[in-house]
Amino acid sequence: MAATANPVYANVAFLTIPEFETLPVSEQAVLKDRAEARVKAALAGVPASERVVLDANDGLALVIFGDSARALDVAQALRGDDPRLNVGLNYGPLALTSRGNDARVFGDGLTAAAAAARFATPQKLLATQDFLRALEAAAPQRAADLTNAGEFTDTRIRQHSLFTPDPARALRRRRRAILTAASGVAAILLLGVFARLATPLLFPPSPAVVTLAIKPRGEIFVDGVSKGRSPPLTKVEVPAGRHVITIRNPGSPPLELTLRLKAGEETTVTHTFGPATRREQKADFWRDLKKKFGGS
């Protein structure tokens, strides 16, 4: 009982060996073996259930189910640098008795792929317009790499619009992809730098607070800059970081402290100066009096 053929749409890569009929039988066998080895290598990543390998008089035909972009990758890998293989690609209807290497396959999908292979050259694989449409649906960016190769007429006076991968277009696409990725990385880095620079401006950290408990009194300096007398000064706000606090009282050695403060940190400086001599008190009295009346 004959096996029933099931209709299906699939990708077909047809391989032909140029001038195969004119070659000696021994050379035909060598070239056929070489083509089969290349097919085996190109299909290594394609599950057996997703492809069928068919023998042809002057080459081989591959039926690849599913993604047309994968079929294009396989076709390009088949060509490689072998000067004795022409490759045609098509996407179209087929009739299969089963999925497997023992399947019987026929239909327009196979015929159109064979016609494309007849017009192809070892340097240029050709794809049909139906394959281009399928590739546009599956991988628009890859389809943009194909350029019009022209109109071809077969022996049955049928016209074929064929397309071929343009290496220059593919290179530009890869460069654009790399540039886009690099631009994205640069934008992320710049955003991070901007965030680090802008955060202190938009959200300034809380100052550190130094509480003063000085007796009887002292003039307060922060990093060499006078902040006033304590008392009445009881608190000084400073930015986070390292600061030198100096407190001076006439007649007594100055107190000098180095503080490393965090944002929002509070610390207390307590110090009592010894009593001044009578002479120092008198000098201090006259200095205060001069300042009160605008003297120097």
ZICORRA-V323814 format. One record per helix or strand of 2 or more residues. SS is the DSSP state (~ for helix, > for strand). FROM is the first residue (numbers start at 0). TO is the last residue. If there is no record, write none. Layout:
ss/from/to
SS/FROM/TO
SS/FROM/TO
This chain:
ss/from/to
>/5/15
~/19/21
~/24/41
~/47/49
>/50/55
>/58/63
~/67/78
>/85/95
>/104/105
~/107/118
>/125/127
~/128/137
~/139/142
>/145/152
>/158/164
~/166/201
>/207/214
>/217/221
>/224/229
>/234/237
>/240/248
>/251/260
>/265/271
~/277/291
